[in-house]
């Protein structure tokens, strides 16, 4: 284990550097390079962060889903920690999605919030994983409580494909995840959107790596305190 600390720390630092550079370049592309959208104007620039955040929320909850299954199968606490940390980051990205979405769409919808199928199912997704975090944070080393959280994390993932398909299954004013032909997107806009996807994904990888290391250290410190009290 001690030998793994150095490479793990180096990987986190490398991801952090890559994320910082990628996000900085993405900001430059969004605010300095791509033209304003013909109908929505400059407010459309929020779109690049909105969609990238939504994608990474889905990715984070997919990791929760896979790690929770692995934890139930193996009983390894590492999978439980990975799921917990990814859920935290996923909730943050979902929060960003829920905030940026109404700001982006208000000029078209003429309202800050609509109980549109995409918005409603995304809000439900946010509540589901908030509940997961509450259950998991109350585990306090309890294997049974961690297993309960894992089951909740697996079942909660069912809402992810529902969010994704909501605009196809129900009448919705929300565009599908990618409708470049209907959004008057020029090639520079498409490139910037893809680059934003990539940069936010690198950011997610960095945050997950950093958060897992931090949680592991906190658990070791808690274990040492328990041993000292005995």
C-alpha positions as CSV (number, residue, x, y, z in Angstrom):
1,X,0.0,0.0,0.0
2,X,2.7,2.6,0.8
3,X,4.2,2.2,-2.7
4,X,0.8,3.1,-4.2
5,X,0.6,6.4,-2.5
6,X,3.1,8.2,-4.7
7,X,1.6,7.1,-8.1
8,X,-1.9,7.8,-6.9
9,X,-0.8,11.3,-5.8
10,X,1.0,11.9,-9.0
11,X,-2.0,10.8,-11.1
12,X,-4.3,13.2,-9.1
13,X,-1.8,16.1,-9.6
14,X,-1.6,15.3,-13.4
15,X,-5.3,15.2,-13.7
16,X,-5.6,18.5,-11.8
17,X,-3.2,20.2,-14.2
18,X,-4.9,18.8,-17.3
19,X,-8.3,19.8,-15.9
20,X,-7.1,23.4,-15.2
21,X,-5.7,23.8,-18.7
22,X,-8.7,22.2,-20.4
23,X,-11.3,24.2,-18.5
24,X,-9.3,27.4,-19.1
25,X,-9.1,26.7,-22.8
26,X,-12.8,25.9,-22.8
27,X,-13.6,29.2,-21.2
28,X,-11.6,31.0,-23.9
29,X,-13.5,29.1,-26.6
30,X,-16.9,29.8,-25.1
31,X,-16.4,33.5,-24.4
32,X,-13.9,34.6,-27.0
33,X,-14.1,32.3,-30.0
34,X,-17.5,31.0,-30.8
35,X,-20.1,33.5,-32.2
36,X,-23.2,34.4,-30.3
37,X,-26.3,32.3,-31.3
38,X,-28.5,34.2,-33.7
39,X,-31.7,33.9,-31.7
40,X,-30.6,33.6,-28.1
41,X,-27.6,35.8,-28.2
42,X,-24.8,35.6,-25.6
43,X,-26.9,33.8,-23.0
44,X,-26.6,30.7,-25.3
45,X,-23.0,30.4,-24.1
46,X,-24.3,28.9,-20.9
47,X,-25.3,25.9,-23.1
48,X,-21.8,24.6,-23.3
49,X,-21.5,24.3,-19.5
50,X,-25.0,23.1,-19.1
51,X,-24.8,20.2,-21.4
52,X,-21.3,19.3,-20.2
53,X,-22.5,19.3,-16.6
54,X,-25.4,17.1,-17.5
55,X,-23.2,14.6,-19.2
56,X,-20.8,14.4,-16.3
57,X,-23.7,14.0,-13.8
58,X,-24.8,10.9,-15.9
59,X,-21.2,9.7,-15.9
60,X,-20.9,10.1,-12.1
61,X,-24.1,8.2,-11.4
62,X,-23.0,5.5,-13.8
63,X,-19.9,5.1,-11.7
64,X,-22.1,4.9,-8.6
65,X,-24.1,2.2,-10.3
66,X,-21.1,0.1,-11.3
67,X,-19.2,0.6,-8.1
68,X,-22.3,-0.3,-6.0
69,X,-22.7,-3.5,-7.9
70,X,-19.0,-4.3,-7.4
71,X,-19.3,-3.5,-3.7
72,X,-22.3,-5.8,-3.2
73,X,-20.5,-8.6,-5.1
74,X,-17.1,-8.3,-3.5
75,X,-17.7,-6.5,-0.2
76,X,-14.6,-4.4,-0.8
77,X,-14.8,-1.1,0.9
78,X,-12.9,0.6,-1.9
79,X,-15.9,0.2,-4.2
80,X,-18.2,1.7,-1.6
81,X,-15.9,4.7,-1.2
82,X,-15.7,5.2,-5.0
83,X,-19.5,5.1,-5.3
84,X,-19.9,7.6,-2.4
85,X,-17.4,10.1,-3.8
86,X,-18.8,9.8,-7.3
87,X,-22.3,10.5,-6.0
88,X,-21.1,13.7,-4.3
89,X,-19.6,14.9,-7.5
90,X,-22.7,13.9,-9.5
91,X,-24.9,15.9,-7.2
92,X,-22.7,18.9,-7.7
93,X,-22.9,18.5,-11.5
94,X,-26.7,18.0,-11.4
95,X,-27.0,21.2,-9.3
96,X,-25.1,23.1,-11.9
97,X,-27.3,21.6,-14.6
98,X,-30.5,22.6,-12.8
99,X,-29.2,26.2,-12.3
100,X,-27.7,26.8,-15.7
101,X,-30.7,25.2,-17.6
102,X,-33.3,27.7,-16.6
103,X,-30.9,30.6,-17.2
104,X,-30.1,29.4,-20.7
105,X,-33.7,28.7,-21.6
106,X,-35.5,31.6,-20.0
107,X,-35.3,33.9,-23.1
108,X,-37.1,31.2,-25.1
109,X,-39.4,29.8,-22.4
110,X,-40.2,33.2,-20.8
111,X,-40.1,31.5,-17.4
112,X,-37.4,30.4,-15.0
113,X,-38.9,27.0,-14.4
114,X,-41.3,24.7,-16.2
115,X,-42.5,21.3,-15.1
116,X,-41.1,20.0,-18.4
117,X,-40.4,16.2,-18.4
118,X,-36.7,16.7,-18.7
119,X,-36.5,19.3,-15.9
120,X,-38.8,17.3,-13.6
121,X,-37.0,14.0,-14.1
122,X,-33.6,15.7,-13.5
123,X,-34.9,17.3,-10.3
124,X,-36.1,13.8,-9.2
125,X,-32.6,12.5,-10.0
126,X,-31.1,15.2,-7.8
127,X,-33.3,14.2,-4.9
128,X,-32.6,10.5,-5.4
129,X,-28.8,11.0,-5.0
130,X,-29.2,13.5,-2.2
131,X,-31.0,10.7,-0.4
132,X,-28.2,8.3,-1.3
133,X,-25.7,10.6,0.3
134,X,-27.7,10.9,3.4
135,X,-28.0,7.1,3.7
136,X,-24.3,6.6,3.0
137,X,-23.0,9.3,5.3
138,X,-25.0,7.8,8.1
139,X,-23.3,4.4,7.7
140,X,-20.3,5.3,9.9
141,X,-18.5,2.0,9.2
142,X,-21.7,-0.1,9.2
143,X,-21.5,-2.7,6.4
144,X,-25.2,-3.2,6.5
145,X,-25.9,0.6,6.0
146,X,-23.3,0.8,3.3
147,X,-25.1,-2.1,1.5
148,X,-28.4,-0.3,1.8
149,X,-26.9,2.8,0.3
150,X,-25.4,0.6,-2.5
151,X,-28.8,-0.9,-3.3
152,X,-30.3,2.7,-3.3
153,X,-27.6,3.9,-5.7
154,X,-28.3,1.0,-8.1
155,X,-32.0,1.5,-8.1
156,X,-31.7,5.3,-8.4
157,X,-29.7,4.9,-11.6
158,X,-33.0,3.9,-13.3
159,X,-33.8,7.6,-13.5
160,X,-30.8,8.4,-15.6
161,X,-32.1,6.8,-18.8
162,X,-35.5,8.2,-18.0
163,X,-34.0,11.7,-17.9
164,X,-32.1,11.1,-21.2
165,X,-35.2,9.7,-23.0
166,X,-37.7,12.0,-21.5
167,X,-37.8,14.4,-24.4
168,X,-38.5,11.5,-26.8
169,X,-41.1,9.7,-24.6
170,X,-43.2,12.7,-23.6
171,X,-44.1,16.0,-25.2
172,X,-41.4,18.5,-24.2
173,X,-40.2,22.0,-25.0
174,X,-36.7,20.9,-24.0
175,X,-34.4,20.0,-26.9
176,X,-32.8,16.5,-26.9
177,X,-29.3,16.3,-25.5
178,X,-27.7,17.1,-28.9
179,X,-29.7,18.7,-31.6
180,X,-27.1,20.7,-33.5
181,X,-29.2,20.9,-36.6
182,X,-32.2,22.5,-34.8
183,X,-30.0,24.9,-32.7
184,X,-28.4,26.7,-35.6
185,X,-24.9,25.5,-34.4
186,X,-22.0,26.4,-36.6
187,X,-18.9,24.1,-36.8
188,X,-17.1,26.3,-34.2
189,X,-20.0,25.8,-31.8
190,X,-20.0,22.0,-32.3
191,X,-16.2,21.9,-31.7
192,X,-16.6,24.0,-28.5
193,X,-19.3,21.8,-27.2
194,X,-17.3,18.7,-27.7
195,X,-14.2,20.3,-26.1
196,X,-16.4,21.4,-23.2
197,X,-17.5,17.8,-22.8
198,X,-13.9,16.6,-22.8
199,X,-12.7,19.3,-20.4
200,X,-15.5,18.7,-17.9
201,X,-14.9,14.9,-18.1
202,X,-11.2,15.5,-17.2
203,X,-12.4,17.8,-14.4
204,X,-14.7,15.0,-13.1
205,X,-11.8,12.5,-13.2
206,X,-9.6,14.9,-11.2
207,X,-12.4,15.6,-8.6
208,X,-13.1,11.9,-8.2
209,X,-9.4,11.0,-7.8
210,X,-8.9,13.8,-5.3
211,X,-12.1,13.0,-3.4
212,X,-11.4,9.3,-3.1
213,X,-7.9,10.0,-1.7
214,X,-9.3,12.5,0.8
215,X,-12.0,10.1,1.9
216,X,-9.5,7.2,2.3
217,X,-7.3,9.4,4.4
218,X,-10.2,10.5,6.6
219,X,-11.3,6.8,7.1
220,X,-7.7,5.9,8.1
221,X,-7.6,8.7,10.6
222,X,-10.9,7.7,12.0
223,X,-9.7,4.1,12.3
224,X,-6.5,5.3,14.1
225,X,-8.6,7.3,16.6
226,X,-10.8,4.2,17.3
227,X,-7.7,2.1,17.9
228,X,-6.2,4.7,20.3
229,X,-9.4,4.7,22.4
230,X,-9.2,1.0,22.9
